[in-house]
Amino acid sequence: NTQPGRDSRESSMAYQQQQYRQQPPVPDQAFLWNVFQRVDKDRSGTISENELQQALSNGTWTPFNPVTIRSIIAMFDRESKGGVNFNEFAGVWKYITDWQNVFRTYDRDGSGAIDRNELKQALTGYRLSDQFYDILIKKFDRQGRTQVAFDDFIQCCIVLQRLTDSFRRYDTDQDGWIQVSYEQYLSMVFSVV
């Protein structure tokens, strides 16, 4: 049996995301086209995972998490071509901008990384134990600084949301408890990773 926080749908992170979706105006098409052309190094008309990874900064002078890049591309690549065209890139731009705003909201000390207490604030609606926050930090801290960088914060939230969604499919009575076979459990986990 497994039990996530019951109020994850109402997590403050999701609320913050919603707030930021309404705030910054979408950049005009000419600006986005200019950015798209600079990122599309091979002029293929599609931004690949490698091109997007090279274009993004996580604030740590290390390459953007390739797993996060793959997740973002997969969300917006409607034709399964392994990259995003210009129209899809507009969605990627907004998605990353929204995440930057959420990240800045919870990076209260302005360090450029989310520490355990800041992560706890960001994920309040999930009602996770202190021990689980330690697990999240260990899992998503690629720098070994007991903090989570911007790209890893995105990945942490994506994974947590996908696992929660998988859990909910089995939690038909919404009591926060499920009983699954080993194979069902593996299917849940492998649908996320």
C-alpha positions as CSV (number, residue, x, y, z in Angstrom):
1,N,0.0,0.0,0.0
2,T,1.2,3.5,-0.9
3,Q,-0.3,6.8,0.2
4,P,0.6,10.2,-1.4
5,G,-0.7,13.5,0.0
6,R,-4.4,13.8,-0.7
7,D,-4.3,17.5,-1.6
8,S,-1.7,17.2,-4.4
9,R,-4.2,18.6,-6.9
10,E,-4.3,21.8,-4.9
11,S,-0.6,22.0,-4.3
12,S,0.8,25.5,-4.0
13,M,3.1,24.7,-6.9
14,A,0.2,24.1,-9.2
15,Y,-1.5,27.2,-7.9
16,Q,1.7,29.3,-8.6
17,Q,1.9,27.8,-12.1
18,Q,-1.6,28.8,-12.8
19,Q,-0.9,32.4,-11.6
20,Y,2.1,32.8,-13.8
21,R,0.3,31.4,-16.8
22,Q,-1.9,34.5,-16.6
23,Q,0.8,37.1,-16.0
24,P,3.6,37.5,-18.5
25,P,2.4,38.4,-22.0
26,V,3.5,35.9,-24.7
27,P,6.4,37.4,-26.6
28,D,5.5,38.5,-30.2
29,Q,6.0,36.1,-33.0
30,A,9.0,38.0,-34.4
31,F,10.9,37.7,-31.1
32,L,10.1,34.0,-30.8
33,W,11.1,33.4,-34.5
34,N,14.5,35.2,-33.8
35,V,15.1,33.0,-30.8
36,F,13.9,29.8,-32.7
37,Q,16.4,30.5,-35.5
38,R,19.3,31.0,-33.1
39,V,18.5,27.8,-31.3
40,D,17.9,25.8,-34.6
41,K,21.6,25.6,-35.3
42,D,21.3,23.1,-38.2
43,R,18.5,25.1,-39.9
44,S,16.3,22.0,-40.1
45,G,13.2,23.8,-39.0
46,T,13.1,21.6,-35.9
47,I,14.8,22.2,-32.6
48,S,16.3,18.9,-31.4
49,E,17.0,17.7,-27.9
50,N,20.7,18.6,-28.3
51,E,19.9,22.1,-29.6
52,L,17.5,22.8,-26.9
53,Q,19.9,21.6,-24.2
54,Q,22.7,23.8,-25.5
55,A,20.3,26.8,-25.6
56,L,19.0,26.5,-22.0
57,S,20.8,27.5,-18.8
58,N,20.2,25.9,-15.4
59,G,22.3,28.5,-13.6
60,T,25.0,26.0,-12.6
61,W,27.3,26.2,-15.6
62,T,26.5,22.5,-16.3
63,P,24.4,21.1,-19.2
64,F,20.7,21.2,-18.7
65,N,19.4,17.9,-17.5
66,P,18.9,15.7,-20.6
67,V,16.0,13.8,-19.0
68,T,14.2,17.2,-18.4
69,I,14.9,18.1,-22.1
70,R,13.5,14.8,-23.3
71,S,10.4,15.3,-21.1
72,I,9.8,18.8,-22.4
73,I,10.3,17.8,-26.0
74,A,8.0,14.9,-25.6
75,M,5.3,17.1,-24.2
76,F,5.3,19.5,-27.2
77,D,6.4,17.3,-30.1
78,R,3.0,16.5,-31.6
79,E,4.4,14.6,-34.5
80,S,7.0,12.4,-32.6
81,K,9.8,13.8,-34.8
82,G,12.3,14.1,-31.9
83,G,12.1,17.9,-31.8
84,V,9.8,20.9,-31.9
85,N,8.9,23.0,-34.9
86,F,8.3,26.8,-34.5
87,N,4.7,26.5,-33.5
88,E,5.5,23.9,-30.8
89,F,8.5,26.0,-29.7
90,A,6.1,28.8,-28.6
91,G,4.6,26.3,-26.1
92,V,8.1,25.2,-25.0
93,W,9.0,28.9,-24.4
94,K,6.0,29.6,-22.3
95,Y,6.4,26.3,-20.4
96,I,10.0,27.1,-19.5
97,T,9.1,30.7,-18.7
98,D,6.3,29.6,-16.4
99,W,8.7,27.2,-14.6
100,Q,11.3,30.0,-14.2
101,N,8.7,32.1,-12.4
102,V,7.6,29.2,-10.2
103,F,11.3,28.5,-9.4
104,R,12.0,32.1,-8.6
105,T,9.0,32.2,-6.3
106,Y,10.3,29.4,-4.1
107,D,14.0,30.2,-4.4
108,R,13.5,32.6,-1.5
109,D,17.2,33.2,-0.7
110,G,17.9,33.9,-4.4
111,S,20.7,31.3,-4.4
112,G,19.7,29.9,-7.8
113,A,18.8,26.5,-6.3
114,I,16.0,25.1,-4.2
115,D,17.0,23.8,-0.8
116,R,15.0,21.3,1.3
117,N,12.9,23.9,3.0
118,E,12.1,25.8,-0.2
119,L,11.2,22.5,-1.9
120,K,8.9,21.8,1.1
121,Q,7.2,25.1,0.5
122,A,6.9,24.5,-3.3
123,L,5.3,21.0,-2.7
124,T,3.1,21.8,0.3
125,G,-0.1,20.5,-1.2
126,Y,1.5,17.0,-1.6
127,R,1.8,16.6,2.2
128,L,5.0,14.6,2.1
129,S,7.0,13.5,5.1
130,D,10.3,15.2,6.0
131,Q,12.1,11.9,5.1
132,F,10.5,12.0,1.7
133,Y,11.9,15.5,1.1
134,D,15.3,14.1,1.8
135,I,14.7,11.4,-0.8
136,L,13.7,14.0,-3.3
137,I,16.7,16.1,-2.7
138,K,19.0,13.1,-3.0
139,K,17.3,12.0,-6.2
140,F,17.2,15.3,-8.0
141,D,20.4,17.0,-6.7
142,R,22.8,16.2,-9.5
143,Q,25.4,18.7,-8.2
144,G,25.7,17.1,-4.8
145,R,25.1,20.3,-2.9
146,T,21.8,19.3,-1.1
147,Q,20.0,21.7,-3.4
148,V,18.0,21.3,-6.6
149,A,18.9,23.3,-9.6
150,F,16.3,24.8,-12.0
151,D,16.3,22.0,-14.5
152,D,16.2,19.3,-11.8
153,F,13.4,21.1,-10.1
154,I,11.3,20.9,-13.2
155,Q,12.2,17.2,-13.5
156,C,11.3,16.6,-9.9
157,C,7.9,18.2,-10.3
158,I,7.2,16.4,-13.6
159,V,8.0,13.0,-12.0
160,L,6.1,13.7,-8.9
161,Q,3.0,14.8,-10.9
162,R,3.2,11.8,-13.2
163,L,3.5,9.3,-10.4
164,T,0.6,11.0,-8.6
165,D,-1.5,10.8,-11.7
166,S,-0.6,7.1,-12.1
167,F,-1.5,6.5,-8.4
168,R,-4.9,8.3,-8.8
169,R,-5.9,5.9,-11.6
170,Y,-5.8,3.1,-9.0
171,D,-7.1,5.2,-6.1
172,T,-10.7,4.9,-7.3
173,D,-12.2,5.8,-3.9
174,Q,-9.7,8.7,-3.5
175,D,-8.8,7.7,0.1
176,G,-5.0,7.9,-0.6
177,W,-4.5,4.1,-0.5
178,I,-4.2,1.6,-3.3
179,Q,-3.5,-2.1,-3.6
180,V,-1.7,-3.1,-6.7
181,S,0.1,-6.2,-7.9
182,Y,3.9,-6.0,-8.5
183,E,3.3,-5.8,-12.2
184,Q,0.8,-2.9,-11.9
185,Y,3.3,-1.1,-9.6
186,L,6.1,-1.6,-12.2
187,S,3.8,-0.3,-15.0
188,M,3.1,2.8,-12.9
189,V,6.8,3.5,-12.4
190,F,7.9,2.7,-15.9
191,S,5.2,4.9,-17.4
192,V,7.0,7.8,-15.7
193,V,10.7,7.0,-16.1
